[in-house]
Amino acid sequence: MLLRRVVITGIGVVSPFGRGLDKLMAALVAGESGVVPLPALAGITGMRTRVAALATGVDPMEIPRKFRRSMSSMSVFAALACQDAAAMAGVGPEQFGGGRLGVSIGSTTGSPQTMEEFFKDFGADNSLERMKSTLFFHIMNHSCASNVAQALGVTGRILAPAAACSTSSHAIGYAAEMIGLGKQDFMLCGGADEFHPLTSGTFDIINAASVAYNDSPTSTPRPFDRDRDGIVCGEGSGILLLESLDSALARGADVLAEVAGFATNSDPGSIANPDASCIAQCMRLALADAELEPGEVDYVNAHATATEQGDIAECAAIAEVFGGATPTSSLKGHLGHTMAASGALELAACVGMIRRGMLIPTLNLDNVDPRCANVLHPRKVGVGRCETVIKNNFALGGVNSSIILRRYHQ
């Protein structure tokens, strides 16, 4: 339980639908897909998937060269999303440099594109003579967090969680706890990732990447669907500006939603295969942290990446904790799997749903897999009760996380 109430006052989004929460929500409501064909993947021997969800609407030149030189694409995404979140919240240089605003932003790894370019060049003649002095700042694990702090002049705490698909949920959960404990008053938090063929290749090798819809990219991924065939990798950044409720009220800020609870746990049973009981326990821990009963949750935003094992295990866990009547959907059909950005981007959409009082169904869910039929799947966009939501993220390595958001009430 947080000792201080923590609220969201700003949101920044860089997604396959462009920049900004409004563009994201408009695309989700319209049932659009951000997945596009990527013919260049055909040039990689052994690569079967040919689709990805790439960020759009990004102009790196908005960032002064002084800061841009040390940024890869993922840091550019994060910096632009942070600028937008701070602007929405009405937070600026006074807070950035005041010591009470921190940064908690993670990525899966440092920039894979930069690493590829370096090793390709280095391997040609075993020479470091062409290595740029800024290279390390692209590939260090805390690249996004540090580059954001440098660009904005942040003097508070810096965190850079790395937990693959759970990364940005961890970043947000830990940031909320930091504010709740009074260690910071504001946190820019979330995640970012850039697409690289090796990301898709990683999932392709373990037979978890979508390969059957290369000729109809908007038909995949297909969470919960009987005809799903795996993940579509994506990129982007999602950033939330969290602050203490006291701070938000004192500033007269518009409170978008409240972070009510957070939990994370480890599944030691398998480094690759999810366990429904561990997922269920993670959701129960989040409910306990928020001091809520399962029946008080109106909507479950599932991790659901369109892999058979993941979808089935998560549905079993949701049914165990909430029964079969709580609306459940995944946004991966719209966005693909944006890796370390996925939790924050999907939480941003959850805030949008809370604000609009509507639920977004799973895109490409045409025929529910009977093994996923134990939860309620909304089939069309519609007005519905959306006061309290739980957001799940689960990562390879057995890392689970759940965050509970609710509509702000005085």
C-alpha positions as CSV (number, residue, x, y, z in Angstrom):
1,M,0.0,0.0,0.0
2,L,1.3,3.4,-1.0
3,L,1.7,5.9,1.9
4,R,0.9,8.8,-0.4
5,R,-1.6,8.7,-3.2
6,V,0.0,8.7,-6.6
7,V,-1.7,10.1,-9.7
8,I,-1.0,10.5,-13.4
9,T,-0.9,14.0,-14.7
10,G,0.9,13.6,-18.1
11,I,1.2,11.0,-20.8
12,G,3.6,10.8,-23.7
13,V,3.2,8.4,-26.6
14,V,5.3,7.4,-29.6
15,S,3.6,4.5,-31.3
16,P,3.0,2.9,-34.7
17,F,0.0,5.3,-34.9
18,G,2.2,8.4,-34.4
19,R,2.9,10.7,-31.6
20,G,0.5,11.5,-28.8
21,L,-2.3,9.9,-26.8
22,D,-5.0,11.3,-29.0
23,K,-3.6,9.6,-32.1
24,L,-3.3,6.3,-30.2
25,M,-6.8,6.4,-28.9
26,A,-8.3,7.4,-32.3
27,A,-6.6,4.4,-33.9
28,L,-7.7,2.0,-31.2
29,V,-11.3,3.2,-31.3
30,A,-11.3,2.9,-35.1
31,G,-9.9,-0.7,-34.9
32,E,-6.8,0.2,-36.9
33,S,-3.6,-1.9,-37.1
34,G,-0.1,-0.5,-36.9
35,V,1.5,-3.7,-38.4
36,V,3.2,-3.2,-41.7
37,P,5.1,-5.5,-44.2
38,L,8.9,-5.4,-43.8
39,P,10.2,-7.0,-47.0
40,A,13.8,-6.4,-45.9
41,L,13.5,-9.3,-43.4
42,A,13.5,-11.7,-46.4
43,G,17.2,-10.9,-46.8
44,I,18.0,-12.6,-43.5
45,T,18.6,-16.4,-43.9
46,G,16.4,-18.3,-41.6
47,M,14.0,-15.4,-40.9
48,R,10.4,-16.4,-41.6
49,T,8.5,-13.4,-40.3
50,R,8.1,-10.4,-42.6
51,V,6.0,-8.0,-40.5
52,A,6.6,-5.4,-37.8
53,A,4.9,-2.5,-36.1
54,L,7.1,0.6,-36.6
55,A,6.9,4.0,-34.9
56,T,5.7,6.9,-37.0
57,G,5.6,10.6,-36.7
58,V,9.0,11.0,-35.1
59,D,11.4,13.8,-36.0
60,P,14.7,13.4,-34.2
61,M,15.7,16.9,-35.3
62,E,13.4,18.3,-32.6
63,I,16.1,17.4,-30.1
64,P,19.1,19.7,-30.1
65,R,22.2,18.1,-31.6
66,K,24.0,18.4,-28.3
67,F,21.7,15.8,-26.8
68,R,20.8,13.9,-30.0
69,R,24.4,12.8,-30.6
70,S,24.2,10.4,-27.7
71,M,20.8,9.0,-28.6
72,S,19.8,6.0,-30.6
73,S,16.2,5.7,-31.9
74,M,14.9,4.3,-28.6
75,S,16.3,7.3,-26.6
76,V,14.8,9.7,-29.2
77,F,11.4,8.0,-28.7
78,A,11.7,8.3,-24.9
79,A,12.9,11.9,-25.0
80,L,10.0,13.0,-27.2
81,A,7.5,11.1,-25.2
82,C,8.9,12.6,-22.0
83,Q,8.6,16.1,-23.5
84,D,5.0,15.5,-24.3
85,A,4.1,14.0,-20.9
86,A,5.8,16.9,-19.1
87,A,4.0,19.5,-21.3
88,M,0.6,17.8,-20.7
89,A,1.3,17.9,-16.9
90,G,2.5,21.5,-16.9
91,V,5.9,20.5,-15.6
92,G,9.0,22.3,-16.7
93,P,12.6,23.4,-15.9
94,E,11.7,24.3,-12.3
95,Q,10.7,20.8,-11.5
96,F,13.3,19.1,-13.7
97,G,16.1,20.8,-11.8
98,G,14.6,20.8,-8.4
99,G,15.8,17.4,-7.2
100,R,12.2,16.2,-6.5
101,L,11.6,14.8,-10.1
102,G,13.2,11.6,-11.1
103,V,13.3,9.3,-14.2
104,S,12.5,5.6,-14.3
105,I,12.7,4.4,-17.9
106,G,13.9,1.1,-19.2
107,S,14.6,-0.8,-22.4
108,T,15.1,-4.5,-23.2
109,T,18.8,-3.9,-24.1
110,G,20.9,-0.9,-25.3
111,S,20.5,0.0,-28.9
112,P,20.7,-3.2,-31.0
113,Q,21.1,-1.1,-34.2
114,T,24.1,0.6,-32.9
115,M,25.6,-2.6,-31.7
116,E,25.1,-4.2,-35.1
117,E,26.7,-1.3,-36.9
118,F,29.7,-1.2,-34.5
119,F,30.5,-4.9,-34.7
120,K,30.0,-5.1,-38.4
121,D,32.5,-2.3,-38.8
122,F,34.9,-3.7,-36.2
123,G,34.8,-7.2,-37.7
124,A,35.9,-5.9,-41.1
125,D,39.5,-5.3,-40.0
126,N,39.6,-5.5,-36.1
127,S,40.0,-1.7,-35.9
128,L,38.6,0.8,-33.4
129,E,39.8,3.8,-35.4
130,R,36.3,4.6,-36.7
131,M,34.5,4.1,-33.4
132,K,32.6,7.2,-32.5
133,S,33.1,8.6,-29.0
134,T,29.3,8.7,-28.4
135,L,28.8,5.0,-29.2
136,F,28.7,3.8,-25.6
137,F,25.9,6.2,-24.7
138,H,23.7,4.4,-27.3
139,I,24.3,1.0,-26.0
140,M,24.5,1.3,-22.2
141,N,21.6,-0.3,-20.5
142,H,20.4,2.9,-18.9
143,S,20.7,4.8,-22.2
144,C,17.1,6.0,-22.4
145,A,16.9,7.1,-18.7
146,S,20.2,8.9,-18.8
147,N,19.6,10.6,-22.2
148,V,16.2,11.9,-21.0
149,A,17.7,13.2,-17.8
150,Q,20.5,15.0,-19.8
151,A,18.1,16.5,-22.3
152,L,15.7,17.8,-19.7
153,G,18.1,18.7,-17.0
154,V,16.7,16.3,-14.4
155,T,18.6,16.2,-11.1
156,G,16.5,13.7,-9.2
157,R,16.8,9.9,-9.0
158,I,17.5,7.8,-12.1
159,L,16.2,4.2,-12.5
160,A,16.6,2.0,-15.6
161,P,14.8,-1.3,-15.0
162,A,15.4,-4.1,-17.5
163,A,12.9,-7.0,-17.6
164,A,12.0,-7.5,-21.2
165,C,8.3,-7.3,-21.7
166,S,7.7,-6.3,-18.1
167,T,10.2,-3.4,-18.2
168,S,7.9,-0.4,-18.4
169,S,5.5,-1.8,-15.9
170,H,8.4,-2.2,-13.5
171,A,9.5,1.3,-14.2
172,I,6.1,2.7,-13.5
173,G,5.5,0.5,-10.5
174,Y,8.8,1.3,-8.9
175,A,8.3,5.0,-9.7
176,A,4.9,5.0,-7.9
177,E,6.5,3.3,-4.9
178,M,9.2,6.0,-4.8
179,I,6.6,8.8,-4.8
180,G,4.4,6.9,-2.3
181,L,7.4,6.7,0.1
182,G,8.1,10.4,-0.3
183,K,11.4,10.0,-2.0
184,Q,10.3,12.0,-5.0
185,D,7.3,14.1,-5.9
186,F,7.4,13.5,-9.6
187,M,8.6,10.7,-11.8
188,L,8.8,10.5,-15.6
189,C,8.5,6.7,-16.1
190,G,7.9,4.1,-18.7
191,G,9.8,2.3,-21.4
192,A,11.1,2.5,-25.0
193,D,12.5,0.1,-27.6
194,E,13.6,0.3,-31.2
195,F,12.9,-2.4,-33.7
196,H,15.7,-4.6,-35.0
197,P,15.5,-7.8,-37.1
198,L,17.3,-9.7,-34.3
199,T,14.4,-9.0,-32.0
200,S,12.0,-10.7,-34.4
201,G,14.6,-13.3,-35.0
202,T,14.8,-14.2,-31.3
203,F,11.1,-15.0,-31.3
204,D,11.3,-16.7,-34.7
205,I,13.9,-19.1,-33.5
206,I,11.7,-20.3,-30.6
207,N,8.7,-20.6,-33.0
208,A,6.9,-17.7,-31.3
209,A,6.9,-15.1,-34.1
210,S,4.0,-14.7,-36.5
211,V,4.8,-16.1,-39.9
212,A,1.4,-17.1,-41.5
213,Y,0.2,-13.6,-42.2
214,N,3.1,-12.1,-44.1
215,D,0.8,-11.3,-47.0
216,S,-1.9,-9.8,-44.8
217,P,0.0,-8.0,-42.1
218,T,-3.0,-6.2,-40.5
219,S,-4.4,-9.7,-39.8
220,T,-1.7,-10.4,-37.2
221,P,-1.1,-10.7,-34.3
222,R,-4.2,-12.5,-33.1
223,P,-4.4,-12.7,-29.3
224,F,-6.8,-15.3,-27.9
225,D,-7.7,-16.4,-31.5
226,R,-7.7,-20.1,-32.5
227,D,-5.7,-19.1,-35.6
228,R,-3.0,-17.1,-33.9
229,D,0.5,-17.9,-34.7
230,G,2.7,-15.7,-32.6
231,I,4.2,-12.3,-31.8
232,V,4.7,-9.3,-34.1
233,C,7.6,-7.2,-32.8
234,G,7.2,-3.4,-32.6
235,E,8.8,-0.2,-31.3
236,G,7.9,3.1,-29.6
237,S,7.8,4.6,-26.2
238,G,5.2,5.2,-23.5
239,I,5.8,7.6,-20.7
240,L,3.7,8.6,-17.7
241,L,4.3,11.6,-15.5
242,L,3.4,10.4,-12.0
243,E,3.2,12.8,-9.0
244,S,1.9,12.8,-5.5
245,L,-1.7,13.8,-5.2
246,D,-0.8,16.6,-2.9
247,S,1.6,18.0,-5.5
248,A,-1.0,17.7,-8.2
249,L,-3.7,19.5,-6.2
250,A,-1.3,22.2,-5.1
251,R,-0.5,22.9,-8.7
252,G,-4.0,22.7,-10.0
253,A,-3.0,19.9,-12.4
254,D,-5.6,17.8,-14.3
255,V,-5.5,14.4,-12.7
256,L,-5.9,11.8,-15.4
257,A,-6.1,8.6,-13.3
258,E,-4.7,7.2,-10.0
259,V,-2.1,4.4,-9.6
260,A,-3.8,2.3,-7.0
261,G,-1.6,-0.8,-6.8
262,F,1.4,-2.6,-8.2
263,A,2.9,-6.0,-7.8
264,T,5.6,-8.1,-9.4
265,N,6.8,-11.7,-8.7
266,S,9.0,-14.3,-10.1
267,D,8.1,-17.6,-11.7
268,P,11.0,-20.0,-11.1
269,G,9.3,-22.9,-12.8
270,S,10.5,-22.1,-16.3
271,I,12.6,-19.3,-17.9
272,A,10.4,-19.5,-21.0
273,N,7.0,-20.9,-20.2
274,P,4.4,-19.0,-18.1
275,D,2.7,-20.5,-15.2
276,A,-1.0,-19.6,-14.5
277,S,-0.7,-19.9,-10.8
278,C,2.2,-17.4,-10.6
279,I,0.3,-15.0,-12.9
280,A,-2.8,-15.3,-10.6
281,Q,-0.7,-14.7,-7.5
282,C,0.8,-11.5,-9.1
283,M,-2.7,-10.2,-9.8
284,R,-3.8,-11.0,-6.2
285,L,-0.7,-9.2,-4.8
286,A,-1.6,-6.1,-6.9
287,L,-5.2,-6.3,-5.6
288,A,-3.9,-6.5,-2.0
289,D,-1.6,-3.5,-2.6
290,A,-4.6,-1.5,-3.9
291,E,-6.8,-2.8,-1.1
292,L,-9.4,-4.0,-3.6
293,E,-11.5,-7.1,-4.1
294,P,-11.6,-8.9,-7.5
295,G,-15.2,-7.8,-8.0
296,E,-14.2,-4.1,-7.9
297,V,-12.1,-4.4,-11.1
298,D,-14.0,-3.5,-14.2
299,Y,-11.6,-4.5,-16.9
300,V,-8.4,-6.6,-17.4
301,N,-5.9,-5.3,-20.0
302,A,-4.1,-8.5,-20.8
303,H,-0.5,-9.0,-21.8
304,A,-1.7,-11.6,-24.4
305,T,1.0,-11.5,-27.1
306,A,-0.8,-14.1,-29.4
307,T,1.4,-17.1,-28.3
308,E,-0.5,-20.2,-27.5
309,Q,1.2,-20.9,-24.1
310,G,1.0,-17.3,-23.0
311,D,-2.6,-16.6,-23.9
312,I,-3.9,-19.8,-22.4
313,A,-2.0,-19.4,-19.1
314,E,-3.1,-15.8,-18.7
315,C,-6.7,-16.6,-19.4
316,A,-6.6,-19.4,-16.8
317,A,-5.1,-17.0,-14.3
318,I,-7.7,-14.3,-15.0
319,A,-10.6,-16.8,-14.7
320,E,-9.1,-18.0,-11.4
321,V,-8.9,-14.6,-9.9
322,F,-11.8,-12.7,-11.5
323,G,-14.1,-15.4,-12.8
324,G,-15.4,-15.3,-16.3
325,A,-17.4,-12.1,-16.3
326,T,-14.8,-9.4,-16.2
327,P,-14.1,-7.9,-19.7
328,T,-10.7,-8.7,-20.9
329,S,-8.8,-7.6,-24.0
330,S,-5.3,-7.2,-25.4
331,L,-4.0,-4.3,-27.5
332,K,-1.3,-6.3,-29.2
333,G,-3.5,-6.8,-32.2
334,H,-3.4,-3.1,-32.8
335,L,0.1,-2.2,-31.7
336,G,2.1,-5.4,-32.1
337,H,4.4,-6.2,-29.2
338,T,6.4,-3.0,-28.5
339,M,8.6,-4.9,-26.0
340,A,9.9,-2.7,-23.2
341,A,7.4,0.0,-24.2
342,S,4.4,-2.2,-24.2
343,G,3.3,-1.9,-20.6
344,A,3.5,1.9,-20.6
345,L,1.8,2.3,-24.1
346,E,-1.0,0.0,-23.0
347,L,-1.4,1.7,-19.7
348,A,-1.7,5.0,-21.5
349,A,-4.5,3.5,-23.5
350,C,-6.1,2.3,-20.3
351,V,-6.1,5.8,-19.0
352,G,-7.8,6.8,-22.3
353,M,-10.4,4.1,-21.7
354,I,-11.0,5.3,-18.1
355,R,-11.4,8.9,-19.3
356,R,-13.8,7.9,-22.1
357,G,-15.7,5.2,-20.2
358,M,-15.2,2.7,-23.0
359,L,-13.6,-0.6,-23.6
360,I,-11.4,-1.5,-26.6
361,P,-11.7,-5.1,-27.8
362,T,-8.9,-7.3,-29.0
363,L,-8.2,-6.7,-32.7
364,N,-8.2,-9.8,-35.0
365,L,-10.1,-11.9,-32.5
366,D,-12.4,-13.6,-34.9
367,N,-12.7,-17.0,-33.4
368,V,-12.0,-17.4,-29.7
369,D,-9.7,-20.3,-28.9
370,P,-11.9,-22.6,-26.7
371,R,-9.0,-22.7,-24.3
372,C,-9.3,-19.0,-23.9
373,A,-13.1,-18.9,-23.6
374,N,-13.0,-18.9,-19.8
375,V,-12.9,-15.1,-19.7
376,L,-15.2,-12.4,-21.2
377,H,-13.9,-11.0,-24.5
378,P,-15.7,-7.8,-25.7
379,R,-16.2,-8.0,-29.4
380,K,-16.7,-4.4,-30.3
381,V,-15.8,-0.9,-29.1
382,G,-18.4,0.1,-26.6
383,V,-19.3,2.3,-23.7
384,G,-18.9,0.4,-20.5
385,R,-18.0,0.8,-16.9
386,C,-14.2,1.4,-16.7
387,E,-13.5,2.9,-13.3
388,T,-10.8,0.4,-12.2
389,V,-8.5,-1.6,-14.5
390,I,-5.7,-4.0,-14.0
391,K,-2.8,-4.1,-16.5
392,N,-0.7,-7.3,-16.9
393,N,2.8,-7.8,-18.3
394,F,4.8,-11.0,-18.3
395,A,8.3,-11.4,-19.5
396,L,10.6,-14.2,-20.6
397,G,12.7,-15.1,-17.6
398,G,9.6,-15.6,-15.4
399,V,9.0,-11.9,-14.5
400,N,5.4,-11.0,-13.9
401,S,3.9,-7.6,-13.2
402,S,0.4,-6.1,-12.6
403,I,-0.6,-2.5,-12.2
404,I,-4.0,-1.3,-11.1
405,L,-5.3,2.1,-12.2
406,R,-8.6,3.7,-11.2
407,R,-10.5,6.9,-12.0
408,Y,-9.5,9.7,-9.7
409,H,-12.0,10.6,-7.0
410,Q,-11.3,13.2,-4.3
